Amino acid sequence: MAELISVEGDALHNGVATGPNTFSINMAGMNNSKLVVAFTGPAKPQVMLASEKGGNIKCTYSKAVEGEYQMSVTFDDDHIEGSPFTVVVK
C-alpha cells in the first residue's frame, strides 16, 4: 500500500534550522495511523503530522540543527517511493 502514497514539497530535501519546515503527504484515502516519519542525523527534529482537506497530511519538522539527515517516510513498515530522503538543513 505504501506505493500509493506520494509526497511533495521543498522540505523533503532542504530545511532551515530555524524551521518550521513543511511538506505534504498524499495518503490516497488511506488511514494515516500506520504512517511514520523518522529522521537519522545530527539531531532528532520534532515531527508533527496534521490532517488536511482531501485526506492529505501536512508534515512539519522543526528544532533541527544544521547538517545532513536521512528522513524515512513509511506506511505499515514499508518505505514510500523515494524514501529515505536526503535532507540538508542549513
LUMLOLO-889216 format. One record per atom (N, C-alpha, C, O, CB): residue number from 1; residue in three letters; atom name; y, z, x. Coordinates in pm, 1 decimal, always signed. Each point is the difference from the previous one (the first is absolute). Glycine has a CB too. Example, Ala and Ser with C-alpha at 12.3 -4.5 7.8 and 13.67 -1.06 7.14 Angstrom:
% residues 2
> 1, ALA, N, -569.0, +780.0, +1319.0 $
> 1, ALA, CA, +119.0, +0.0, -89.0 $
> 1, ALA, C, +120.0, +0.0, +90.0 $
> 1, ALA, O, -1.9, +66.5, +103.6 $
> 1, ALA, CB, -115.4, +58.1, -292.8 $
> 2, SER, N, +222.3, -196.6, +154.2 $
> 2, SER, CA, +119.0, +6.0, +82.0 $
> 2, SER, C, +109.0, +73.0, -77.0 $
> 2, SER, O, +110.8, +16.9, +50.9 $
> 2, SER, CB, -173.6, -231.4, +67.5 $
This chain:
% residues 90
> 1, MET, N, -119.9, +0.0, +80.0 $
> 1, MET, CA, +119.9, +0.0, -80.0 $
> 1, MET, C, +127.2, +0.0, +84.8 $
> 1, MET, O, +105.7, -42.5, -46.5 $
> 1, MET, CB, -233.5, +161.0, -129.6 $
> 2, ALA, N, +117.5, -70.5, +301.5 $
> 2, ALA, CA, +117.7, +5.7, +87.6 $
> 2, ALA, C, +59.0, -138.7, +22.9 $
> 2, ALA, O, +119.6, -13.5, +26.2 $
> 2, ALA, CB, -215.2, +216.1, +85.3 $
> 3, GLU, N, +11.8, -305.6, -121.3 $
> 3, GLU, CA, +49.0, -136.3, +23.5 $
> 3, GLU, C, +95.9, -46.4, -109.0 $
> 3, GLU, O, +70.2, -99.1, +19.9 $
> 3, GLU, CB, -283.1, +48.9, +98.4 $
> 4, LEU, N, +218.4, +117.3, -231.3 $
> 4, LEU, CA, +91.2, -36.1, -107.8 $
> 4, LEU, C, +138.7, +60.6, +17.1 $
> 4, LEU, O, +94.1, -40.3, -68.4 $
> 4, LEU, CB, -290.4, +22.6, -80.6 $
> 5, ILE, N, +209.7, +113.8, +239.3 $
> 5, ILE, CA, +126.3, +70.7, +20.0 $
> 5, ILE, C, +82.4, -71.5, +105.9 $
> 5, ILE, O, -53.6, -44.4, +101.6 $
> 5, ILE, CB, -53.7, +263.1, -166.7 $
> 6, SER, N, +237.9, -230.0, +41.4 $
> 6, SER, CA, +89.0, -62.5, +98.4 $
> 6, SER, C, +119.7, +91.4, +25.7 $
> 6, SER, O, +31.1, +88.2, -80.0 $
> 6, SER, CB, -103.2, -319.7, +5.2 $
> 7, VAL, N, +137.7, +208.6, +187.1 $
> 7, VAL, CA, +116.1, +80.0, +37.7 $
> 7, VAL, C, +112.9, -92.6, +42.3 $
> 7, VAL, O, -23.6, -113.0, +42.8 $
> 7, VAL, CB, -124.6, +305.1, +28.7 $
> 8, GLU, N, +272.6, -142.6, -83.9 $
> 8, GLU, CA, +114.5, -77.2, +47.3 $
> 8, GLU, C, +114.3, +93.2, +34.5 $
> 8, GLU, O, +16.5, +106.6, -59.2 $
> 8, GLU, CB, -86.3, -302.5, -80.7 $
> 9, GLY, N, +148.5, +152.5, +237.7 $
> 9, GLY, CA, +117.9, +76.4, +39.1 $
> 9, GLY, C, +11.6, +11.2, +150.9 $
> 9, GLY, O, -100.0, -1.0, +71.8 $
> 9, GLY, CB, +84.4, +128.2, -284.5 $
> 10, ASP, N, +139.6, -116.5, +259.8 $
> 10, ASP, CA, +26.5, +7.4, +143.4 $
> 10, ASP, C, -61.6, +122.9, +66.4 $
> 10, ASP, O, -36.1, -4.6, +117.6 $
> 10, ASP, CB, +245.8, -118.8, -160.1 $
> 11, ALA, N, -221.8, +232.9, -32.2 $
> 11, ALA, CA, -48.9, +125.0, +58.9 $
> 11, ALA, C, -148.6, -4.6, +35.2 $
> 11, ALA, O, -53.5, +96.2, +55.2 $
> 11, ALA, CB, +227.4, +22.9, -185.5 $
> 12, LEU, N, -240.9, -230.2, +98.8 $
> 12, LEU, CA, -138.6, -17.0, +43.9 $
> 12, LEU, C, -8.5, -20.3, +150.4 $
> 12, LEU, O, -103.5, +27.9, +60.6 $
> 12, LEU, CB, +47.6, -125.5, -283.0 $
> 13, HIS, N, +164.0, +49.0, +283.3 $
> 13, HIS, CA, -2.1, -31.3, +142.9 $
> 13, HIS, C, +112.6, +65.4, +78.5 $
> 13, HIS, O, -11.5, +19.0, +121.1 $
> 13, HIS, CB, -94.3, -232.4, -180.6 $
> 14, ASN, N, +214.5, +247.9, -8.5 $
> 14, ASN, CA, +116.0, +58.5, +67.4 $
> 14, ASN, C, +52.2, +117.9, -81.0 $
> 14, ASN, O, +9.5, -6.3, -122.6 $
> 14, ASN, CB, +49.9, -217.4, +223.7 $
> 15, GLY, N, -25.8, +331.5, -30.2 $
> 15, GLY, CA, +56.6, +116.7, -66.3 $
> 15, GLY, C, +111.1, +58.8, +83.4 $
> 15, GLY, O, +16.8, -34.8, +116.9 $
> 15, GLY, CB, -235.2, +80.9, -226.9 $
> 16, VAL, N, +293.6, +42.7, +49.6 $
> 16, VAL, CA, +105.6, +71.3, +71.7 $
> 16, VAL, C, -32.8, +148.6, -4.1 $
> 16, VAL, O, -43.5, +52.9, -102.3 $
> 16, VAL, CB, +217.9, -230.2, +44.2 $
> 17, ALA, N, -152.8, +243.4, +171.0 $
> 17, ALA, CA, -36.0, +140.9, +10.4 $
> 17, ALA, C, +75.7, +85.8, -100.4 $
> 17, ALA, O, -51.8, +101.2, -47.4 $
> 17, ALA, CB, +2.2, -136.9, +288.1 $
> 18, THR, N, +172.4, -4.7, -273.1 $
> 18, THR, CA, +78.9, +77.9, -95.3 $
> 18, THR, C, -47.1, -21.1, -143.7 $
> 18, THR, O, +32.4, +80.0, -87.8 $
> 18, THR, CB, +161.9, -95.4, +243.5 $
> 19, GLY, N, -271.3, -92.8, -181.0 $
> 19, GLY, CA, -59.4, -27.7, -129.3 $
> 19, GLY, C, +97.1, +14.0, -115.8 $
> 19, GLY, O, +118.7, +21.6, +24.5 $
> 19, GLY, CB, -331.3, +54.5, +69.6 $
> 20, PRO, N, +169.7, -87.0, -216.5 $
> 20, PRO, CA, -137.7, -29.7, -38.5 $
> 20, PRO, C, -33.4, -148.7, +15.3 $
> 20, PRO, O, +89.0, -85.0, +2.8 $
> 20, PRO, CB, -79.8, +277.5, -161.8 $
> 21, ASN, N, -137.0, -221.2, +168.5 $
> 21, ASN, CA, -51.0, -136.0, +12.9 $
> 21, ASN, C, -91.6, -25.6, -118.8 $
> 21, ASN, O, -86.6, +82.1, -30.6 $
> 21, ASN, CB, +102.7, -77.9, +286.1 $
> 22, THR, N, +2.4, -118.0, -322.9 $
> 22, THR, CA, -78.2, -25.0, -120.8 $
> 22, THR, C, -64.0, -138.1, -0.3 $
> 22, THR, O, +51.8, -94.8, +59.2 $
> 22, THR, CB, +99.7, +248.4, -181.0 $
> 23, PHE, N, -264.6, -162.6, +54.4 $
> 23, PHE, CA, -64.3, -128.4, -28.7 $
> 23, PHE, C, -74.2, +14.7, -131.9 $
> 23, PHE, O, -21.2, +111.2, -48.3 $
> 23, PHE, CB, -2.0, -169.7, +296.3 $
> 24, SER, N, -16.2, -54.8, -306.0 $
> 24, SER, CA, -66.9, -0.9, -130.4 $
> 24, SER, C, -146.9, -34.6, +14.6 $
> 24, SER, O, -39.0, -80.5, +84.5 $
> 24, SER, CB, +253.6, +16.0, -193.9 $
> 25, ILE, N, -295.0, +127.6, +24.8 $
> 25, ILE, CA, -143.1, -27.0, -5.6 $
> 25, ILE, C, -30.7, -50.8, -140.1 $
> 25, ILE, O, +22.9, +70.4, -98.3 $
> 25, ILE, CB, -77.4, +108.3, +273.4 $
> 26, ASN, N, +2.7, -300.6, -184.3 $
> 26, ASN, CA, -38.7, -57.7, -128.6 $
> 26, ASN, C, -145.5, +37.8, -25.3 $
> 26, ASN, O, -90.8, -49.4, +66.9 $
> 26, ASN, CB, +256.1, -145.0, -43.5 $
> 27, MET, N, -186.1, +282.2, -120.5 $
> 27, MET, CA, -133.2, +53.1, -27.4 $
> 27, MET, C, -85.2, -89.8, -89.9 $
> 27, MET, O, -115.0, +33.7, -28.2 $
> 27, MET, CB, +212.7, +191.1, +54.9 $
> 28, ALA, N, -45.1, -336.2, -71.5 $
> 28, ALA, CA, -75.2, -95.1, -83.3 $
> 28, ALA, C, -64.8, +69.6, -119.5 $
> 28, ALA, O, -111.4, -34.3, -39.4 $
> 28, ALA, CB, +68.5, -106.0, +242.6 $
> 29, GLY, N, +113.9, +239.3, -261.3 $
> 29, GLY, CA, -48.7, +67.9, -118.9 $
> 29, GLY, C, -104.2, +108.1, +24.3 $
> 29, GLY, O, -53.4, +56.3, -95.6 $
> 29, GLY, CB, +101.7, -263.4, -19.8 $
> 30, MET, N, -77.9, +236.9, +240.3 $
> 30, MET, CA, -101.7, +101.2, +30.5 $
> 30, MET, C, +60.5, +140.5, +7.1 $
> 30, MET, O, +119.5, +16.4, +24.2 $
> 30, MET, CB, -249.6, -190.3, +101.1 $
> 31, ASN, N, +47.6, +271.8, -146.4 $
> 31, ASN, CA, +39.0, +140.3, +10.2 $
> 31, ASN, C, +32.2, +32.1, +145.8 $
> 31, ASN, O, -76.5, -36.0, +89.5 $
> 31, ASN, CB, -68.2, +97.6, -289.3 $
> 32, ASN, N, +257.4, +6.0, +224.4 $
> 32, ASN, CA, +40.3, +26.1, +138.3 $
> 32, ASN, C, -57.7, +128.8, +57.7 $
> 32, ASN, O, +38.5, +39.7, +110.0 $
> 32, ASN, CB, +168.2, -163.2, -159.3 $
> 33, SER, N, -297.6, +189.7, -21.4 $
> 33, SER, CA, -53.5, +127.2, +49.0 $
> 33, SER, C, -83.8, -15.4, +127.0 $
> 33, SER, O, -21.6, +97.9, +71.5 $
> 33, SER, CB, +21.8, -17.5, -306.4 $
> 34, LYS, N, -47.1, -200.4, +263.7 $
> 34, LYS, CA, -80.4, -23.4, +120.3 $
> 34, LYS, C, +80.1, -66.6, +111.2 $
> 34, LYS, O, -57.0, -45.0, +99.4 $
> 34, LYS, CB, -143.5, +26.0, -244.4 $
> 35, LEU, N, +332.8, +12.6, +128.6 $
> 35, LEU, CA, +88.4, -61.6, +98.4 $
> 35, LEU, C, +41.7, +103.2, +104.5 $
> 35, LEU, O, +40.1, +111.3, -34.3 $
> 35, LEU, CB, +42.6, -275.3, -138.9 $
> 36, VAL, N, -92.4, +126.5, +301.3 $
> 36, VAL, CA, +39.4, +89.3, +109.2 $
> 36, VAL, C, +84.5, -79.0, +100.2 $
> 36, VAL, O, -36.8, -110.0, +41.4 $
> 36, VAL, CB, -173.5, +251.7, -71.7 $
> 37, VAL, N, +324.9, -82.9, +68.4 $
> 37, VAL, CA, +84.7, -54.3, +106.5 $
> 37, VAL, C, +2.5, +105.0, +110.1 $
> 37, VAL, O, +40.2, +114.1, -23.1 $
> 37, VAL, CB, +104.1, -253.9, -138.8 $
> 38, ALA, N, -187.8, +100.8, +283.1 $
> 38, ALA, CA, -10.1, +95.8, +110.2 $
> 38, ALA, C, +53.1, -61.6, +128.7 $
> 38, ALA, O, -11.9, -120.6, +21.7 $
> 38, ALA, CB, -187.0, +228.3, -131.4 $
> 39, PHE, N, +257.4, -24.3, +194.7 $
> 39, PHE, CA, +57.8, -43.6, +126.7 $
> 39, PHE, C, -70.8, +65.7, +117.7 $
> 39, PHE, O, -42.6, +115.2, -7.7 $
> 39, PHE, CB, +262.9, -149.4, -105.7 $
> 40, THR, N, -232.2, -41.4, +222.7 $
> 40, THR, CA, -34.2, +57.0, +129.8 $
> 40, THR, C, +108.9, -46.5, +95.8 $
> 40, THR, O, +43.6, -115.0, -6.1 $
> 40, THR, CB, -297.9, +117.5, -40.8 $
> 41, GLY, N, +297.8, +85.9, +134.7 $
> 41, GLY, CA, +107.2, -32.6, +93.0 $
> 41, GLY, C, +65.2, +125.0, +53.0 $
> 41, GLY, O, -59.9, +107.5, -1.5 $
> 41, GLY, CB, +98.1, -320.8, -117.7 $
> 42, PRO, N, +85.6, +199.9, +166.5 $
> 42, PRO, CA, +67.6, +112.4, +65.0 $
> 42, PRO, C, +32.8, +117.5, -91.8 $
> 42, PRO, O, +30.1, +108.4, +49.9 $
> 42, PRO, CB, +62.4, -274.1, +103.6 $
> 43, ALA, N, -97.0, +148.7, -284.1 $
> 43, ALA, CA, +27.5, +108.5, -94.9 $
> 43, ALA, C, -75.0, -29.8, -129.0 $
> 43, ALA, O, -62.6, -105.3, -13.1 $
> 43, ALA, CB, +291.8, +150.7, +115.3 $
> 44, LYS, N, -223.1, +46.0, -196.0 $
> 44, LYS, CA, -59.9, -19.3, -132.3 $
> 44, LYS, C, +111.9, -10.9, -102.2 $
> 44, LYS, O, +47.4, +101.8, -50.4 $
> 44, LYS, CB, -256.8, +25.9, +116.3 $
> 45, PRO, N, +253.0, -250.4, -97.6 $
> 45, PRO, CA, +106.3, -14.8, -99.6 $
> 45, PRO, C, -41.4, +56.9, -135.5 $
> 45, PRO, O, -117.9, +1.0, -35.3 $
> 45, PRO, CB, +197.5, -205.1, +155.8 $
> 46, GLN, N, +18.5, +250.6, -194.1 $
> 46, GLN, CA, -22.9, +46.1, -136.2 $
> 46, GLN, C, -11.9, -123.6, -89.0 $
> 46, GLN, O, +86.0, -88.0, +5.8 $
> 46, GLN, CB, +41.3, +307.1, +34.2 $
> 47, VAL, N, -231.6, -227.5, -121.9 $
> 47, VAL, CA, -24.8, -115.5, -85.9 $
> 47, VAL, C, +7.5, +44.7, -145.5 $
> 47, VAL, O, -60.6, +99.5, -39.7 $
> 47, VAL, CB, -85.4, -209.1, +216.6 $
> 48, MET, N, +222.2, +32.9, -255.6 $
> 48, MET, CA, +10.2, +26.5, -143.8 $
> 48, MET, C, -31.4, -128.0, -75.8 $
> 48, MET, O, +49.4, -107.0, +35.6 $
> 48, MET, CB, +123.6, +288.4, +2.1 $
> 49, LEU, N, -255.1, -171.1, -142.2 $
> 49, LEU, CA, -34.3, -112.7, -84.8 $
> 49, LEU, C, +55.8, +25.1, -139.8 $
> 49, LEU, O, -16.4, +108.6, -55.7 $
> 49, LEU, CB, -193.3, -155.6, +191.3 $
> 50, ALA, N, +275.4, -53.9, -191.4 $
> 50, ALA, CA, +59.2, +13.1, -133.6 $
> 50, ALA, C, -32.4, -124.1, -82.6 $
> 50, ALA, O, +11.6, -112.5, +48.5 $
> 50, ALA, CB, +174.7, +257.4, +43.2 $
> 51, SER, N, -226.7, -123.6, -216.6 $
> 51, SER, CA, -30.9, -111.6, -90.0 $
> 51, SER, C, +128.0, -70.4, -41.5 $
> 51, SER, O, +103.4, +63.0, -22.4 $
> 51, SER, CB, -308.2, +56.8, -60.7 $
> 52, GLU, N, +195.4, -253.2, +73.3 $
> 52, GLU, CA, +111.1, -82.6, -46.2 $
> 52, GLU, C, -44.8, -79.4, -121.9 $
> 52, GLU, O, -118.1, -0.9, -34.7 $
> 52, GLU, CB, +212.9, -14.7, +269.2 $
> 53, LYS, N, +0.4, -51.1, -299.2 $
> 53, LYS, CA, -32.6, -86.2, -113.6 $
> 53, LYS, C, -96.7, -109.1, +44.6 $
> 53, LYS, O, +5.1, -45.8, +114.2 $
> 53, LYS, CB, +220.0, +92.4, -219.6 $
> 54, GLY, N, -311.8, -87.3, +15.8 $
> 54, GLY, CA, -92.3, -107.9, +28.6 $
> 54, GLY, C, -121.7, +42.0, +79.0 $
> 54, GLY, O, -79.1, -85.0, +40.7 $
> 54, GLY, CB, +270.8, -63.2, -47.1 $
> 55, GLY, N, -208.9, +278.1, +29.3 $
> 55, GLY, CA, -118.8, +46.7, +70.5 $
> 55, GLY, C, +10.6, +1.0, +150.5 $
> 55, GLY, O, -98.3, +29.5, +68.0 $
> 55, GLY, CB, -26.2, -113.0, -256.3 $
> 56, ASN, N, +241.2, +52.1, +242.7 $
> 56, ASN, CA, +16.4, +4.7, +144.5 $
> 56, ASN, C, +25.5, +142.2, +46.8 $
> 56, ASN, O, +37.1, +87.0, -78.7 $
> 56, ASN, CB, +51.4, -320.3, +75.8 $
> 57, ILE, N, -108.8, +255.4, +130.6 $
> 57, ILE, CA, +24.2, +129.3, +62.5 $
> 57, ILE, C, +107.7, -18.7, +106.4 $
> 57, ILE, O, -7.1, -92.1, +81.4 $
> 57, ILE, CB, -232.2, +170.3, -126.2 $
> 58, LYS, N, +337.7, +8.9, +43.4 $
> 58, LYS, CA, +101.8, +1.8, +104.3 $
> 58, LYS, C, -44.6, +103.0, +103.6 $
> 58, LYS, O, -17.2, +117.7, -31.8 $
> 58, LYS, CB, +205.2, -186.8, -130.0 $
> 59, CYS, N, -206.5, +24.1, +285.0 $
> 59, CYS, CA, -38.3, +89.5, +108.7 $
> 59, CYS, C, +122.5, +23.8, +87.3 $
> 59, CYS, O, +64.6, -94.4, +45.6 $
> 59, CYS, CB, -305.6, +11.5, -49.2 $
> 60, THR, N, +271.9, +209.3, +26.2 $
> 60, THR, CA, +111.4, +38.6, +84.9 $
> 60, THR, C, -52.9, +90.5, +110.6 $
> 60, THR, O, -71.6, +96.6, -26.4 $
> 60, THR, CB, +236.4, -116.1, -166.4 $
> 61, TYR, N, -128.8, -12.8, +317.6 $
> 61, TYR, CA, -34.7, +91.2, +108.7 $
> 61, TYR, C, +127.0, +37.8, +75.2 $
> 61, TYR, O, +92.2, -80.1, +15.1 $
> 61, TYR, CB, -323.5, -22.0, +5.9 $
> 62, SER, N, +233.1, +225.6, +25.4 $
> 62, SER, CA, +117.7, +52.1, +69.0 $
> 62, SER, C, -43.8, +104.4, +101.8 $
> 62, SER, O, -118.2, +32.2, +12.3 $
> 62, SER, CB, +263.5, -76.1, -214.9 $
> 63, LYS, N, -47.2, +95.5, +275.0 $
> 63, LYS, CA, -21.9, +100.4, +103.6 $
> 63, LYS, C, -90.1, -51.9, +111.7 $
> 63, LYS, O, -80.6, +73.9, +56.4 $
> 63, LYS, CB, +110.3, +103.2, -228.9 $
> 64, ALA, N, -14.1, -306.1, +203.1 $
> 64, ALA, CA, -72.5, -60.5, +111.7 $
> 64, ALA, C, +86.1, +12.3, +125.7 $
> 64, ALA, O, +122.4, +10.5, -8.2 $
> 64, ALA, CB, -243.7, -173.0, -147.2 $
> 65, VAL, N, +57.2, +161.2, +269.2 $
> 65, VAL, CA, +73.3, -6.0, +125.8 $
> 65, VAL, C, -17.5, -141.0, +55.5 $
> 65, VAL, O, -90.3, -72.9, -40.9 $
> 65, VAL, CB, +57.5, +323.1, +87.6 $
> 66, GLU, N, +119.7, -287.7, +46.6 $
> 66, GLU, CA, -7.3, -134.5, +56.3 $
> 66, GLU, C, -134.9, -22.4, +66.6 $
> 66, GLU, O, -57.1, +90.4, +61.0 $
> 66, GLU, CB, +305.7, -90.7, -26.8 $
> 67, GLY, N, -298.3, -123.2, -47.3 $
> 67, GLY, CA, -125.7, -37.0, +64.2 $
> 67, GLY, C, -79.8, -96.5, -85.3 $
> 67, GLY, O, +45.6, -47.0, -104.3 $
> 67, GLY, CB, -48.5, +267.1, +218.6 $
> 68, GLU, N, -118.6, -248.6, -66.6 $
> 68, GLU, CA, -88.1, -93.5, -69.1 $
> 68, GLU, C, -108.8, +77.2, -74.4 $
> 68, GLU, O, -60.8, +92.4, +54.1 $
> 68, GLU, CB, +106.7, -270.1, +120.3 $
> 69, TYR, N, -68.8, +138.2, -298.7 $
> 69, TYR, CA, -97.6, +64.8, -86.9 $
> 69, TYR, C, -100.6, -102.8, -50.3 $
> 69, TYR, O, +28.0, -119.9, -1.9 $
> 69, TYR, CB, +142.5, +292.6, -66.5 $
> 70, GLN, N, -285.9, -125.6, +28.5 $
> 70, GLN, CA, -94.4, -78.1, -77.8 $
> 70, GLN, C, -0.6, +62.7, -139.3 $
> 70, GLN, O, -27.4, +119.0, -15.6 $
> 70, GLN, CB, -117.1, -183.5, +220.8 $
> 71, MET, N, +174.8, -16.7, -305.7 $
> 71, MET, CA, +2.4, +47.8, -137.2 $
> 71, MET, C, -115.9, -64.1, -75.5 $
> 71, MET, O, -8.8, -122.4, -9.8 $
> 71, MET, CB, +261.0, +154.7, +16.8 $
> 72, SER, N, -339.8, +50.6, -59.5 $
> 72, SER, CA, -113.7, -47.2, -78.8 $
> 72, SER, C, +31.1, +14.8, -147.3 $
> 72, SER, O, +48.9, +103.8, -44.4 $
> 72, SER, CB, -208.7, -41.5, +227.8 $
> 73, VAL, N, +131.1, -166.7, -258.5 $
> 73, VAL, CA, +9.3, +4.5, -145.8 $
> 73, VAL, C, -139.3, -32.4, -50.8 $
> 73, VAL, O, -49.3, -111.6, +16.2 $
> 73, VAL, CB, +298.0, +43.2, -22.6 $
> 74, THR, N, -311.9, +169.0, -56.0 $
> 74, THR, CA, -136.9, -17.7, -46.2 $
> 74, THR, C, -11.7, +32.3, -148.5 $
> 74, THR, O, +77.5, +78.0, -55.5 $
> 74, THR, CB, -161.3, -22.5, +285.1 $
> 75, PHE, N, -15.6, -118.0, -291.7 $
> 75, PHE, CA, -34.7, +27.6, -138.8 $
> 75, PHE, C, -149.8, +25.2, -4.2 $
> 75, PHE, O, -79.4, -87.4, +35.2 $
> 75, PHE, CB, +270.8, -56.0, -126.6 $
> 76, ASP, N, -229.4, +261.2, +48.9 $
> 76, ASP, CA, -141.3, +39.2, -5.2 $
> 76, ASP, C, -65.6, -18.5, +137.3 $
> 76, ASP, O, -111.8, -50.3, +10.6 $
> 76, ASP, CB, +101.9, -14.1, -255.2 $
> 77, ASP, N, +81.3, +106.0, +348.6 $
> 77, ASP, CA, -44.4, -4.3, +140.6 $
> 77, ASP, C, -8.4, -140.0, +60.6 $
> 77, ASP, O, -47.5, -13.6, +112.7 $
> 77, ASP, CB, -78.0, +218.2, -162.2 $
> 78, ASP, N, +169.9, -309.5, -20.9 $
> 78, ASP, CA, +1.8, -136.7, +53.6 $
> 78, ASP, C, +144.1, -40.8, +29.0 $
> 78, ASP, O, +89.1, +21.7, -82.2 $
> 78, ASP, CB, -299.8, -81.1, -46.4 $
> 79, HIS, N, +233.3, +0.1, +246.0 $
> 79, HIS, CA, +133.6, -47.7, +36.2 $
> 79, HIS, C, +40.8, -116.4, -89.1 $
> 79, HIS, O, -81.3, -86.8, -31.8 $
> 79, HIS, CB, +45.0, +161.0, +268.8 $
> 80, ILE, N, +163.8, -75.2, -277.2 $
> 80, ILE, CA, +53.0, -116.6, -68.8 $
> 80, ILE, C, +24.8, -108.4, +104.8 $
> 80, ILE, O, -4.0, +27.5, +119.9 $
> 80, ILE, CB, +110.7, +115.6, -303.9 $
> 81, GLU, N, -81.4, -264.3, +139.8 $
> 81, GLU, CA, +24.0, -111.0, +92.9 $
> 81, GLU, C, +119.1, +30.7, +90.5 $
> 81, GLU, O, +107.0, +37.6, -47.9 $
> 81, GLU, CB, -201.6, -199.9, -120.1 $
> 82, GLY, N, +75.5, +146.2, +299.5 $
> 82, GLY, CA, +105.8, +22.5, +98.3 $
> 82, GLY, C, +0.8, +139.5, +58.1 $
> 82, GLY, O, +66.0, +24.2, +101.0 $
> 82, GLY, CB, +65.1, -190.8, -220.7 $
> 83, SER, N, -202.6, +258.5, +58.7 $
> 83, SER, CA, -3.1, +138.8, +46.8 $
> 83, SER, C, -107.4, +16.5, +107.4 $
> 83, SER, O, -108.7, -56.5, -12.5 $
> 83, SER, CB, +190.0, +137.3, -213.0 $
> 84, PRO, N, -52.5, -4.9, +329.8 $
> 84, PRO, CA, +120.2, +79.1, +23.8 $
> 84, PRO, C, +117.1, -86.7, +47.4 $
> 84, PRO, O, -18.8, -103.3, +64.2 $
> 84, PRO, CB, -127.2, +298.7, -9.1 $
> 85, PHE, N, +266.6, -150.4, -88.5 $
> 85, PHE, CA, +122.4, -68.1, +36.4 $
> 85, PHE, C, +61.7, +69.3, +122.1 $
> 85, PHE, O, -1.7, +122.7, +9.7 $
> 85, PHE, CB, +39.3, -194.2, -251.0 $
> 86, THR, N, +16.6, -7.7, +333.9 $
> 86, THR, CA, +74.5, +56.8, +112.5 $
> 86, THR, C, +143.8, +16.8, -43.7 $
> 86, THR, O, +65.7, -96.5, -39.0 $
> 86, THR, CB, -219.4, -10.2, +210.5 $
> 87, VAL, N, +202.6, +230.0, -164.9 $
> 87, VAL, CA, +136.6, +32.4, -41.4 $
> 87, VAL, C, +76.3, +51.1, +120.8 $
> 87, VAL, O, -43.5, +94.0, +66.6 $
> 87, VAL, CB, -31.6, -39.8, -302.5 $
> 88, VAL, N, +188.2, -115.8, +264.0 $
> 88, VAL, CA, +86.4, +44.5, +109.2 $
> 88, VAL, C, +118.8, +73.6, -61.2 $
> 88, VAL, O, +77.0, -57.2, -77.1 $
> 88, VAL, CB, -148.4, -137.3, +227.2 $
> 89, VAL, N, +85.0, +320.8, -114.8 $
> 89, VAL, CA, +110.1, +81.8, -49.6 $
> 89, VAL, C, +102.4, +15.5, +110.9 $
> 89, VAL, O, -33.2, +39.1, +111.9 $
> 89, VAL, CB, -119.4, +84.2, -272.1 $
> 90, LYS, N, +277.9, -154.3, +128.1 $
> 90, LYS, CA, +109.6, +10.5, +98.7 $
> 90, LYS, C, +103.2, +97.7, -46.3 $
> 90, LYS, O, +99.3, +22.3, +69.3 $
> 90, LYS, CB, -137.1, -255.8, +2.1 $
